[in-house]
Amino acid sequence: MVFSTLNFYLGIRLMYRYFFLFLIFLLTSCTNYLFVPVKAYPVTPDAVDMMHEDVYIRSVDGLMLHGWKLFAEKKTAGTILFFHGNGDNVSTQLPNTFWLPREGYDVYVFDYRGYGESEGIAELDTTIRDMESMIAYVAGQLPEDEKLIVIGHSLGGSMAIYSVAHSAYRDRIKALVTVEAFSDYHDVTQDVLSKSWLFWLFQWPLSFTIDNTYRPLDSVALITPIPILILHSKSDEMIDMYHADRLFEAAGEPKMFALIDSNHSNIFIKPQNRKVLLDYFSKLH
């Protein structure tokens, strides 16, 4: 009986030890939670008979970053740079991008470090820096009289807010469109952790392990006079609507907010959501 009781308490003690080791692991590596690199390409543009080419750019610290240029069937509208979300790559984002070349747009989409064929490990600082290199590359491919439209989905949209606001090439950007973006890295981390029974009690302290240096809410007002369109769905199961409300309130003019009907990921599967975007593009000067 004594040994059984002792073993029980030793087991409890061991369980707590492992639990706190687990917490320490989370506290030291939680920043990487923002990125969920996807390497495989389940589909390529060939599957939908789309002309494309591989694009490679060198990061400022020497890594090779890969992307695709999707060629417009007939370029009549412009050029788009699309920044994908944290659990996607250039391939898995095709449902959101493949239709744009049919509407007359050339589309560039790049993988962040560690995604697809891009080298390295994704971290917030270096990814933000790489996004400036991507903007610079695409702007350099355009005629002098053409400006670039930037679209960012989810994490890509939140990072794009900072990138566009601080870009040295902002005079080459025609508009920014965010799709299901969040306003604050701490808050979105807390939102996600609160949905888990395992992490519910720790949502507040763990959220502060995420770097909030590039907080979208601090940068969105700096985008003006570049037009911004904020798209969000009440049915988004990942990013709550209050993020879009806060971003829109803080943004400077010209700005526009539009509700869409979508889950978090496959936004432009629905024709009505495509129409919202195309109608907005038609009003840009």
BAFI-3210 file (N, C-alpha, C; in Angstrom, 3 decimals, decimal comma, padded with zeros to 6 digits):
// residues 285
n [1|2|3|4|5|6|7|8|9|10|11|12|13|14|15|16|17|18|19|20|21|22|23|24|25|26|27|28|29|30|31|32|33|34|35|36|37|38|39|40|41|42|43|44|45|46|47|48|49|50|51|52|53|54|55|56|57|58|59|60|61|62|63|64|65|66|67|68|69|70|71|72|73|74|75|76|77|78|79|80|81|82|83|84|85|86|87|88|89|90|91|92|93|94|95|96|97|98|99|100|101|102|103|104|105|106|107|108|109|110|111|112|113|114|115|116|117|118|119|120|121|122|123|124|125|126|127|128|129|130|131|132|133|134|135|136|137|138|139|140|141|142|143|144|145|146|147|148|149|150|151|152|153|154|155|156|157|158|159|160|161|162|163|164|165|166|167|168|169|170|171|172|173|174|175|176|177|178|179|180|181|182|183|184|185|186|187|188|189|190|191|192|193|194|195|196|197|198|199|200|201|202|203|204|205|206|207|208|209|210|211|212|213|214|215|216|217|218|219|220|221|222|223|224|225|226|227|228|229|230|231|232|233|234|235|236|237|238|239|240|241|242|243|244|245|246|247|248|249|250|251|252|253|254|255|256|257|258|259|260|261|262|263|264|265|266|267|268|269|270|271|272|273|274|275|276|277|278|279|280|281|282|283|284|285]
n.u [000,838|001,944|003,974|002,423|001,076|003,284|004,295|002,178|002,286|004,841|004,363|002,537|004,201|006,122|004,526|003,825|006,375|007,004|004,963|005,613|008,043|007,092|005,664|007,781|009,033|007,084|007,085|009,554|009,507|007,276|006,918|007,377|005,037|003,439|004,014|003,387|004,918|004,370|005,427|004,888|003,536|000,417|-000,945|-000,415|-000,188|-000,486|-002,524|-004,837|-004,499|-002,913|-000,716|002,529|005,483|008,460|009,787|012,631|014,122|016,749|017,277|018,126|020,007|021,024|019,537|017,641|014,555|011,431|008,919|005,865|005,005|001,944|000,534|-001,513|-004,339|-004,960|-003,444|-005,102|-005,798|-003,970|-001,354|-000,797|000,417|000,462|000,212|000,388|-001,297|-000,449|-000,520|-000,239|000,987|002,449|001,126|-001,124|-002,565|-003,694|-006,555|-007,434|-006,192|-006,103|-008,118|-007,729|-005,824|-007,509|-009,113|-007,610|-005,282|-001,818|-000,250|001,748|003,059|004,709|006,657|007,207|010,153|011,217|008,870|007,337|009,509|011,262|014,171|015,524|014,310|011,218|010,716|009,432|010,729|012,604|010,913|009,226|011,168|011,855|009,497|009,571|011,615|010,296|008,247|009,855|011,025|008,808|007,765|009,863|009,551|007,547|006,123|006,900|004,561|002,739|001,173|001,302|-000,912|-001,416|-002,278|-003,149|-003,572|-004,932|-002,390|-000,599|-001,916|-001,886|000,874|001,400|000,249|002,045|004,299|003,598|003,019|005,540|007,171|009,816|008,986|006,458|005,308|004,882|002,749|-000,569|-002,882|-003,882|-005,144|-006,608|-007,389|-009,270|-007,520|-005,640|-005,446|-003,598|-000,840|-000,575|-003,253|-004,531|-003,202|-004,029|-006,755|-006,743|-005,603|-007,532|-009,506|-008,840|-009,090|-006,876|-005,051|-006,448|-006,351|-003,877|-003,803|-003,452|-000,776|000,842|000,289|001,797|004,302|004,637|006,057|005,253|006,100|005,590|002,956|-000,124|-002,154|-000,809|000,333|-001,492|-002,701|-000,671|-000,595|-002,127|-001,635|-002,329|-004,884|-006,960|-008,545|-010,532|-011,394|-013,616|-015,127|-018,049|-018,276|-015,782|-013,749|-011,388|-010,236|-011,519|-014,230|-013,823|-011,215|-011,067|-012,823|-011,415|-009,106|-010,195|-011,299|-008,999|-007,590|-006,500|-007,973|-007,939|-010,359|-011,997|-014,464|-015,626|-018,038|-017,740|-018,793|-017,681|-015,501|-012,428|-010,395|-010,896|-011,634|-012,182|-013,509|-016,205|-018,282|-019,529|-017,842|-015,589|-016,618|-016,963|-014,306|-013,435|-015,168|-014,267|-011,646|-012,258|-012,900|-010,610|-008,153]
n.v [-001,207|001,230|001,491|001,680|004,095|005,829|005,469|006,547|009,307|009,888|009,504|011,577|013,745|013,421|013,753|016,479|017,548|016,917|018,329|021,025|021,181|020,928|023,314|025,139|024,527|025,422|028,165|028,950|028,407|029,344|031,430|030,380|029,138|030,674|030,047|027,416|025,448|024,263|021,850|020,161|020,039|019,737|020,261|021,755|024,677|023,588|021,775|023,147|024,097|026,441|028,963|029,329|030,270|029,349|031,335|032,732|034,315|035,982|036,158|038,813|037,772|035,715|033,381|031,174|031,913|030,757|031,097|031,452|032,781|033,477|033,596|035,992|035,174|036,936|039,862|042,378|043,801|044,122|043,671|041,403|040,802|038,148|037,255|034,407|032,422|031,118|028,337|027,418|027,073|028,048|026,291|025,176|027,479|027,908|027,612|030,126|031,840|031,012|031,876|034,533|035,131|034,552|036,703|038,674|039,366|039,276|037,200|037,029|034,795|033,921|031,601|031,598|031,430|028,111|027,034|025,143|025,179|027,016|028,048|027,750|028,709|029,675|032,725|035,545|038,107|037,768|036,930|039,130|040,880|039,499|039,786|042,431|042,216|040,666|042,391|044,377|042,941|042,253|044,792|045,716|044,328|045,508|047,782|051,332|052,806|051,243|050,084|048,049|045,645|044,517|041,602|040,001|037,093|036,040|035,345|036,244|038,539|040,129|040,469|041,774|044,265|045,620|045,445|046,818|049,340|050,205|049,951|050,599|050,816|051,789|053,723|052,404|050,829|050,080|049,370|047,817|044,735|043,062|039,852|038,158|038,918|039,452|041,658|041,915|040,287|039,149|039,058|037,400|035,022|034,455|034,149|031,798|029,906|029,915|028,358|025,796|023,201|022,339|024,445|026,587|027,799|028,958|030,834|033,620|034,222|032,737|033,964|036,253|035,466|035,695|037,612|040,952|043,061|043,770|044,544|044,675|046,577|048,825|049,740|050,058|052,545|053,934|053,222|054,799|057,259|055,059|053,033|050,836|047,718|045,846|042,620|040,346|037,549|036,637|034,006|033,007|030,673|030,905|033,533|036,093|038,424|040,904|041,651|042,572|044,728|046,443|046,971|048,296|050,574|051,849|052,356|054,678|056,967|056,467|053,977|050,775|048,483|045,153|042,659|039,171|035,887|033,097|030,366|030,188|029,644|028,953|031,286|032,482|030,605|030,927|032,565|035,032|036,230|036,662|038,575|040,769|041,512|042,056|044,130|046,102|046,458|047,544|050,120|051,359|053,833]
n.w [000,000|000,829|-001,055|-003,357|-002,955|-002,896|-005,479|-006,887|-006,176|-007,127|-009,820|-010,350|-009,820|-011,820|-014,055|-013,834|-014,141|-016,820|-018,009|-017,447|-018,771|-021,331|-021,535|-021,389|-023,767|-025,565|-024,996|-025,933|-028,595|-029,822|-031,610|-034,112|-034,592|-036,155|-038,766|-040,964|-042,751|-046,030|-048,187|-050,387|-053,744|-054,589|-056,925|-060,134|-062,287|-064,823|-064,670|-065,078|-067,561|-067,716|-068,661|-067,349|-065,511|-063,754|-061,168|-059,726|-056,995|-055,225|-051,778|-049,436|-047,742|-049,177|-049,780|-051,919|-053,280|-054,345|-056,866|-058,805|-061,991|-063,223|-066,291|-067,850|-069,857|-071,832|-071,518|-070,143|-067,951|-065,700|-063,207|-060,557|-057,309|-055,167|-051,828|-049,942|-047,329|-043,975|-043,957|-046,525|-049,947|-053,124|-054,732|-053,302|-053,070|-055,504|-055,994|-055,231|-056,982|-059,670|-061,403|-061,931|-064,057|-066,209|-066,203|-067,211|-065,827|-065,064|-062,693|-059,864|-057,512|-054,598|-052,647|-049,140|-047,054|-046,594|-047,517|-050,147|-052,861|-051,854|-050,118|-046,728|-043,406|-042,192|-040,605|-038,823|-039,044|-041,196|-043,239|-043,649|-044,608|-046,935|-048,377|-049,174|-051,041|-052,924|-053,749|-054,879|-056,978|-058,657|-059,234|-060,720|-063,074|-064,438|-066,867|-066,956|-066,777|-065,464|-062,515|-059,548|-058,134|-054,899|-053,180|-050,191|-048,264|-045,195|-042,891|-044,806|-045,693|-043,391|-042,972|-045,349|-044,971|-043,278|-044,954|-047,370|-046,327|-045,494|-047,663|-049,972|-052,502|-052,719|-054,304|-056,630|-056,249|-056,755|-055,331|-052,236|-051,182|-048,568|-047,353|-045,152|-043,083|-040,029|-037,137|-035,098|-033,711|-031,142|-030,298|-032,213|-031,767|-029,173|-029,702|-031,269|-029,503|-027,522|-028,515|-027,979|-025,642|-024,280|-024,226|-023,304|-020,723|-020,841|-022,776|-022,657|-021,454|-023,283|-025,689|-025,639|-026,270|-028,904|-031,480|-031,808|-033,263|-035,889|-035,979|-037,555|-037,062|-036,267|-038,574|-040,628|-041,079|-042,282|-044,892|-046,592|-049,161|-050,721|-051,999|-050,030|-049,720|-047,636|-047,115|-045,634|-043,952|-042,144|-041,618|-041,300|-039,834|-038,534|-038,222|-036,381|-036,885|-035,654|-036,065|-038,734|-038,528|-036,794|-038,295|-040,513|-039,307|-038,393|-040,714|-043,252|-045,651|-049,240|-048,495|-048,262|-047,196|-047,467|-047,086|-047,462|-048,503|-047,165|-046,145|-044,218|-046,046|-048,925|-050,615|-053,124|-054,590|-054,883|-057,193|-056,560|-054,722|-056,242|-057,953|-056,247|-055,839|-058,491|-059,200|-057,496|-058,467|-060,954|-060,382|-059,659|-060,286]
ca.u [000,000|002,830|004,644|001,429|000,873|004,503|004,333|001,168|002,800|005,958|003,776|002,001|005,350|006,712|003,605|003,992|007,678|006,892|004,064|006,339|009,009|006,312|005,390|009,022|009,214|006,161|007,487|010,766|009,372|005,917|006,922|007,308|003,657|002,832|004,295|003,197|005,404|003,858|006,441|004,397|002,672|-000,620|-001,424|000,330|-001,041|-000,739|-003,781|-005,934|-004,024|-002,510|000,682|003,226|006,913|009,089|010,520|013,533|014,799|017,711|017,028|019,270|021,033|021,561|018,714|016,852|013,114|010,773|007,527|005,321|004,270|000,810|000,347|-002,875|-004,680|-004,710|-003,262|-005,925|-006,205|-002,878|-000,473|-001,104|001,320|-000,401|000,900|-000,488|-001,405|000,625|-000,597|-000,375|002,124|001,977|000,249|-002,398|-003,279|-004,248|-008,002|-007,675|-005,465|-006,112|-009,134|-007,336|-005,306|-008,610|-009,721|-006,691|-004,212|-000,649|-000,223|002,957|002,891|005,976|006,675|008,078|011,238|010,811|007,663|007,547|010,904|012,072|015,143|015,540|013,302|010,369|010,614|008,695|011,635|013,170|009,832|008,862|012,237|011,729|008,341|010,042|012,347|009,306|007,630|010,857|011,196|007,641|007,711|010,894|009,125|006,426|006,394|006,881|003,212|001,863|001,360|001,082|-001,931|-000,969|-003,326|-002,617|-004,580|-004,662|-001,097|-000,046|-002,548|-001,409|002,257|001,381|-000,065|003,323|005,215|003,181|003,124|006,933|007,945|010,494|008,366|005,031|004,810|004,578|001,636|-001,861|-003,852|-003,678|-006,361|-006,397|-008,460|-009,264|-006,309|-005,826|-004,966|-002,635|-000,290|-000,923|-004,682|-004,913|-002,673|-004,955|-007,993|-006,557|-005,387|-008,767|-010,372|-008,330|-009,246|-005,561|-004,311|-007,360|-005,867|-002,577|-003,906|-002,931|000,696|001,482|000,124|002,834|005,561|004,668|006,592|004,217|006,786|005,004|001,513|-000,826|-002,955|000,076|000,831|-002,522|-002,948|000,465|-000,748|-002,659|-002,830|-002,610|-006,207|-006,994|-009,819|-010,502|-012,417|-013,714|-016,374|-018,536|-018,175|-014,382|-013,605|-010,054|-009,986|-012,786|-014,598|-013,373|-009,926|-011,357|-013,426|-010,362|-008,244|-010,902|-011,430|-007,686|-007,043|-006,772|-008,631|-009,213|-010,496|-013,292|-014,667|-016,688|-018,316|-017,804|-019,367|-016,604|-014,740|-011,181|-009,381|-011,234|-012,442|-012,589|-014,240|-017,546|-018,285|-019,929|-016,677|-014,759|-017,247|-016,642|-012,936|-013,346|-015,863|-013,348|-010,568|-012,759|-013,034|-009,296|-007,680]
ca.v [000,000|002,381|001,625|002,126|005,528|006,508|005,454|007,482|010,672|010,023|009,643|012,935|014,652|013,267|014,346|017,917|017,895|016,887|019,400|022,289|021,119|021,194|024,746|025,825|024,336|026,323|029,544|029,247|028,146|029,674|032,337|029,590|028,677|031,480|029,457|025,961|025,281|023,189|021,630|019,442|020,698|018,789|020,602|022,817|025,374|022,741|021,046|023,973|024,617|027,831|029,260|029,842|030,022|029,420|032,562|032,591|035,532|035,767|036,993|039,665|036,959|034,722|032,195|031,164|031,884|030,313|031,480|031,276|033,820|032,953|034,539|036,302|034,647|038,134|040,865|043,565|044,422|044,559|042,683|041,174|040,024|037,497|036,676|033,360|032,271|030,401|026,897|027,232|027,420|028,533|025,268|025,071|028,736|028,007|027,891|031,559|032,653|030,525|032,556|035,912|035,261|034,529|038,035|039,629|039,742|038,479|036,988|036,489|034,280|033,375|030,870|032,078|030,522|026,810|026,588|024,733|025,050|028,088|027,598|028,403|028,485|030,874|033,514|036,758|039,171|037,513|036,851|040,516|041,400|038,844|040,346|043,643|041,771|040,211|043,606|045,016|042,156|042,375|046,181|045,858|043,670|046,240|049,031|052,499|053,346|050,272|049,876|046,698|045,389|043,524|040,901|039,116|036,276|035,573|035,856|037,009|039,850|040,883|040,871|042,715|045,599|046,220|045,522|047,897|050,620|050,596|049,585|051,628|050,794|052,050|054,530|051,493|049,977|050,686|049,110|046,652|044,015|042,045|038,860|037,417|039,272|039,774|042,994|041,909|038,939|038,640|038,774|036,244|033,847|034,189|033,642|030,405|029,073|029,845|027,339|024,487|022,952|022,117|025,692|027,671|028,478|029,582|031,638|034,974|034,287|032,214|034,904|037,273|034,933|036,004|038,926|041,867|044,224|044,117|044,584|045,326|047,714|049,990|050,135|050,176|053,962|054,437|052,814|055,939|057,358|053,848|052,501|049,532|047,000|044,812|041,599|039,411|036,781|036,289|032,558|032,614|029,883|031,122|034,936|036,718|039,633|042,131|042,045|043,379|045,989|047,301|047,407|049,290|051,810|052,499|052,660|055,992|056,995|055,807|052,631|050,141|047,183|044,368|041,327|038,075|034,655|032,141|029,899|030,937|029,310|028,942|032,492|032,839|029,532|031,430|033,658|036,322|036,833|037,157|039,793|041,860|041,938|042,642|045,418|047,052|046,743|048,355|051,498|051,921|054,717]
ca.w [000,000|000,906|-002,353|-004,333|-002,732|-003,303|-006,945|-007,364|-006,044|-008,053|-011,146|-010,442|-009,886|-013,146|-015,015|-013,767|-014,691|-018,269|-018,406|-017,430|-019,870|-022,531|-021,552|-021,725|-025,208|-026,254|-024,796|-026,682|-030,035|-030,231|-032,747|-035,334|-034,772|-037,211|-040,072|-041,090|-044,127|-046,880|-049,215|-051,568|-054,707|-055,015|-058,266|-060,792|-063,265|-065,996|-064,474|-065,594|-068,852|-067,528|-068,931|-066,182|-065,477|-062,436|-060,897|-058,586|-056,567|-054,147|-050,605|-049,112|-047,079|-050,086|-050,001|-053,150|-053,053|-055,573|-057,100|-060,146|-062,688|-063,965|-067,380|-068,294|-071,178|-072,636|-070,472|-070,389|-066,699|-064,844|-062,584|-059,146|-056,454|-054,178|-050,674|-049,415|-045,890|-043,283|-044,193|-047,971|-050,791|-054,416|-055,312|-052,588|-053,243|-056,853|-056,031|-055,042|-057,953|-061,047|-062,196|-062,229|-065,429|-067,168|-066,169|-067,810|-064,910|-064,724|-061,244|-059,239|-056,157|-054,120|-051,385|-048,083|-046,699|-046,074|-048,211|-051,525|-053,264|-051,266|-049,119|-045,429|-042,371|-042,098|-039,389|-039,159|-039,489|-042,521|-044,222|-043,949|-045,462|-048,249|-049,084|-049,841|-052,227|-053,900|-054,304|-055,724|-058,200|-059,536|-059,707|-061,735|-064,304|-065,024|-067,579|-066,083|-066,635|-064,810|-061,084|-059,050|-057,103|-053,913|-052,444|-049,155|-047,596|-043,836|-042,457|-045,925|-045,692|-042,232|-043,256|-046,472|-044,450|-042,870|-046,097|-048,271|-045,613|-045,322|-048,844|-050,754|-053,831|-052,535|-055,415|-057,732|-055,807|-057,115|-054,263|-051,377|-050,800|-047,541|-047,334|-043,889|-042,343|-038,610|-036,805|-033,990|-033,567|-029,813|-030,206|-033,027|-031,078|-028,068|-030,304|-031,691|-028,322|-026,736|-029,094|-027,566|-024,207|-023,695|-024,064|-022,947|-019,524|-021,083|-023,992|-022,470|-021,392|-024,482|-026,806|-025,568|-026,783|-030,333|-031,809|-032,296|-033,825|-037,185|-035,729|-038,667|-036,616|-036,155|-039,886|-041,660|-041,401|-043,061|-046,284|-047,332|-050,009|-051,493|-051,628|-049,389|-049,631|-046,600|-047,324|-044,515|-043,883|-040,816|-041,488|-041,130|-038,626|-037,976|-037,871|-036,005|-037,607|-035,007|-036,647|-039,926|-038,073|-036,248|-039,391|-041,324|-038,529|-038,279|-042,045|-043,818|-046,958|-049,572|-047,948|-048,491|-046,543|-048,096|-046,550|-048,421|-047,970|-047,373|-045,001|-044,138|-047,046|-050,350|-050,728|-054,473|-055,265|-055,154|-058,178|-056,002|-054,086|-057,337|-058,467|-055,319|-056,116|-059,822|-059,174|-056,850|-059,417|-062,067|-059,928|-059,379|-061,352]
c.u [000,868|003,501|003,671|001,189|002,075|004,608|003,331|001,703|003,992|005,450|003,226|003,144|006,001|005,833|003,747|005,327|007,616|006,004|004,804|007,444|008,318|006,007|006,633|009,299|008,323|006,627|008,710|010,582|008,052|005,871|006,799|005,917|002,970|002,956|004,134|003,613|004,831|004,836|005,843|003,520|001,611|-001,138|-000,532|-000,585|-001,328|-002,080|-004,977|-005,494|-003,638|-001,032|001,336|004,725|007,404|009,882|011,370|014,147|015,708|017,374|018,275|020,361|021,384|020,750|017,933|015,375|012,426|009,348|007,097|004,847|003,189|000,449|-001,133|-003,121|-004,558|-004,632|-003,992|-006,172|-005,038|-002,079|-000,759|000,043|000,499|000,468|-000,035|-000,442|-000,345|000,611|-000,752|000,992|001,578|000,993|-001,111|-003,209|-003,931|-005,766|-008,340|-007,033|-005,695|-007,058|-008,708|-006,688|-006,403|-009,339|-008,760|-005,526|-003,049|-000,594|001,118|002,597|004,176|005,752|007,637|009,190|010,679|009,562|008,030|009,015|011,804|012,961|014,903|014,415|012,524|010,399|010,040|009,607|012,090|012,094|009,347|009,907|012,157|010,568|008,701|010,827|011,392|008,604|008,594|011,010|010,036|007,531|008,722|010,556|008,076|006,902|006,254|005,470|002,238|002,209|000,853|-000,063|-001,407|-002,193|-002,658|-003,738|-004,083|-003,348|-000,441|-000,633|-002,057|000,023|002,302|001,046|001,219|004,218|004,869|003,367|004,566|007,789|008,596|009,876|006,876|004,459|004,492|003,386|000,313|-002,890|-003,389|-005,033|-005,971|-007,628|-008,318|-007,975|-006,645|-005,088|-003,817|-002,156|-000,598|-002,382|-005,078|-004,377|-003,593|-006,268|-007,868|-006,403|-006,668|-009,729|-009,966|-008,490|-007,888|-004,858|-005,187|-006,831|-004,597|-002,603|-003,276|-001,406|001,377|001,371|001,229|004,217|005,702|005,159|005,488|004,815|006,105|003,480|000,783|-001,584|-002,108|000,486|-000,261|-002,801|-001,851|000,356|-001,263|-001,521|-003,061|-003,989|-006,081|-008,420|-009,645|-011,684|-012,426|-015,086|-016,758|-018,431|-016,732|-014,216|-012,271|-009,868|-011,323|-012,981|-014,038|-012,017|-010,141|-011,944|-012,352|-009,447|-008,916|-011,012|-010,107|-007,126|-007,392|-007,493|-007,579|-009,239|-011,890|-013,311|-015,803|-016,807|-018,342|-018,385|-018,373|-016,177|-013,403|-010,319|-009,800|-012,165|-013,015|-013,085|-015,610|-017,506|-018,648|-018,766|-015,694|-015,307|-016,958|-015,255|-012,828|-014,048|-014,976|-012,230|-011,023|-012,861|-011,696|-008,833|-006,204]
c.v [001,252|002,623|002,111|003,622|006,326|006,579|006,440|008,910|010,925|010,221|011,032|013,948|014,616|013,918|015,869|018,357|017,941|018,018|020,741|022,325|021,434|022,691|025,552|025,715|025,288|027,768|029,923|029,077|028,620|030,609|031,568|029,028|029,448|030,830|027,944|025,597|024,053|023,042|021,071|020,323|019,695|019,045|021,702|023,509|024,575|022,032|021,823|024,690|026,094|027,993|029,849|029,618|030,089|030,717|032,336|033,946|035,189|036,706|037,810|038,898|035,710|033,465|032,323|030,993|031,630|030,850|031,122|032,616|033,127|033,982|034,730|035,693|035,742|039,283|042,153|044,365|044,907|043,397|042,620|040,396|039,481|036,869|035,669|033,275|031,355|028,902|026,555|027,282|027,840|027,568|025,238|026,359|028,858|028,224|029,374|032,428|032,264|031,299|033,962|036,066|035,240|035,871|039,104|040,062|038,752|038,378|036,396|035,992|033,568|032,555|031,531|031,055|029,215|026,248|026,171|024,510|026,140|027,545|028,290|027,994|029,780|031,457|034,875|037,856|038,962|037,423|038,239|041,138|040,806|039,417|041,649|043,286|041,310|041,402|044,280|044,277|042,379|043,793|046,403|045,207|044,468|047,422|050,216|053,017|052,373|050,144|048,492|046,665|044,272|042,939|039,992|038,397|035,858|036,177|036,681|038,402|040,724|041,355|041,899|044,132|046,307|046,448|046,671|049,249|051,121|050,342|050,803|051,763|051,118|052,922|053,690|050,590|050,711|050,525|047,898|046,056|042,995|041,147|038,025|037,671|039,538|041,069|043,015|040,478|038,338|038,197|037,545|034,952|033,463|033,621|032,160|029,497|028,907|028,788|025,921|024,309|022,797|023,420|026,848|028,477|029,290|030,529|033,008|034,994|033,785|033,187|035,946|036,733|035,209|037,438|039,800|043,134|044,721|044,146|045,341|046,581|048,981|050,539|050,492|051,633|054,544|054,079|053,960|056,782|056,157|053,328|051,118|048,997|045,889|043,875|040,651|038,743|036,523|034,791|032,064|031,918|030,101|032,542|035,627|038,064|040,902|042,589|042,948|044,733|046,952|047,832|048,502|050,629|052,575|052,948|054,085|055,869|056,979|054,367|052,111|048,816|046,458|043,013|040,318|036,859|033,539|031,530|030,638|030,780|029,536|030,091|032,675|031,656|030,052|032,622|035,012|037,012|037,367|038,483|040,988|042,413|042,636|043,995|046,495|047,437|047,690|049,834|052,148|052,755|054,464]
c.w [000,000|-000,441|-003,441|-004,210|-003,202|-004,824|-007,542|-007,315|-006,949|-009,490|-011,359|-010,610|-011,279|-014,218|-015,032|-014,369|-016,219|-018,780|-018,468|-018,474|-021,193|-022,668|-021,930|-023,216|-025,992|-026,170|-025,617|-028,183|-030,604|-031,430|-034,051|-035,586|-035,906|-038,578|-040,013|-042,510|-044,821|-048,043|-050,508|-052,443|-055,169|-056,421|-058,825|-061,796|-064,526|-065,899|-064,992|-066,876|-068,779|-067,843|-067,683|-066,356|-064,034|-062,336|-059,655|-058,275|-055,398|-052,992|-050,292|-048,389|-047,886|-050,328|-051,311|-052,807|-054,384|-055,659|-058,503|-060,685|-063,500|-065,027|-067,699|-069,663|-072,226|-071,645|-070,830|-069,115|-065,839|-064,298|-061,090|-058,507|-055,298|-053,090|-049,993|-047,890|-045,299|-043,538|-045,662|-048,640|-052,150|-055,061|-054,631|-052,683|-054,613|-056,892|-055,855|-056,122|-059,410|-061,956|-062,620|-063,608|-066,485|-067,224|-066,677|-066,943|-064,981|-063,207|-060,835|-057,844|-055,769|-052,854|-050,405|-047,833|-046,119|-046,712|-049,638|-051,827|-052,683|-050,151|-047,776|-044,508|-042,179|-040,690|-039,779|-039,704|-040,925|-043,593|-044,619|-044,881|-046,866|-049,053|-049,781|-051,102|-053,323|-054,558|-055,277|-057,048|-059,169|-060,084|-060,825|-063,063|-065,072|-065,861|-066,625|-065,820|-065,965|-063,334|-060,683|-058,038|-056,195|-053,216|-051,423|-048,442|-046,220|-043,324|-043,556|-046,012|-044,557|-042,440|-044,380|-046,013|-044,030|-044,079|-047,025|-047,595|-045,566|-046,561|-049,504|-052,143|-053,773|-053,651|-056,638|-057,403|-056,026|-056,010|-053,461|-051,045|-049,738|-047,489|-046,064|-043,104|-040,877|-038,286|-035,820|-033,777|-032,196|-029,767|-031,011|-032,403|-029,926|-028,590|-030,640|-030,484|-027,502|-027,264|-028,690|-026,061|-023,532|-023,371|-023,582|-021,762|-019,776|-022,281|-023,826|-022,370|-022,660|-025,655|-026,816|-025,908|-028,279|-030,540|-032,412|-032,899|-035,093|-037,117|-036,838|-038,257|-036,488|-037,513|-040,886|-042,034|-042,282|-044,537|-047,144|-047,924|-050,922|-051,072|-050,985|-049,381|-048,613|-046,825|-046,134|-044,533|-042,438|-040,558|-041,349|-039,786|-037,919|-037,437|-037,613|-036,711|-036,965|-035,552|-037,861|-039,527|-037,574|-037,347|-040,217|-040,590|-038,491|-039,620|-042,462|-045,155|-048,074|-049,077|-048,236|-047,759|-047,240|-047,413|-047,692|-047,726|-048,228|-046,049|-045,010|-045,384|-048,494|-050,713|-052,117|-055,290|-055,700|-056,115|-057,573|-055,290|-055,130|-057,853|-057,564|-055,623|-057,469|-059,902|-058,541|-057,798|-060,522|-061,692|-059,582|-060,559|-061,606]
res [m|v|f|s|t|l|n|f|y|l|g|i|r|l|m|y|r|y|f|f|l|f|l|i|f|l|l|t|s|c|t|n|y|l|f|v|p|v|k|a|y|p|v|t|p|d|a|v|d|m|m|h|e|d|v|y|i|r|s|v|d|g|l|m|l|h|g|w|k|l|f|a|e|k|k|t|a|g|t|i|l|f|f|h|g|n|g|d|n|v|s|t|q|l|p|n|t|f|w|l|p|r|e|g|y|d|v|y|v|f|d|y|r|g|y|g|e|s|e|g|i|a|e|l|d|t|t|i|r|d|m|e|s|m|i|a|y|v|a|g|q|l|p|e|d|e|k|l|i|v|i|g|h|s|l|g|g|s|m|a|i|y|s|v|a|h|s|a|y|r|d|r|i|k|a|l|v|t|v|e|a|f|s|d|y|h|d|v|t|q|d|v|l|s|k|s|w|l|f|w|l|f|q|w|p|l|s|f|t|i|d|n|t|y|r|p|l|d|s|v|a|l|i|t|p|i|p|i|l|i|l|h|s|k|s|d|e|m|i|d|m|y|h|a|d|r|l|f|e|a|a|g|e|p|k|m|f|a|l|i|d|s|n|h|s|n|i|f|i|k|p|q|n|r|k|v|l|l|d|y|f|s|k|l|h]
***
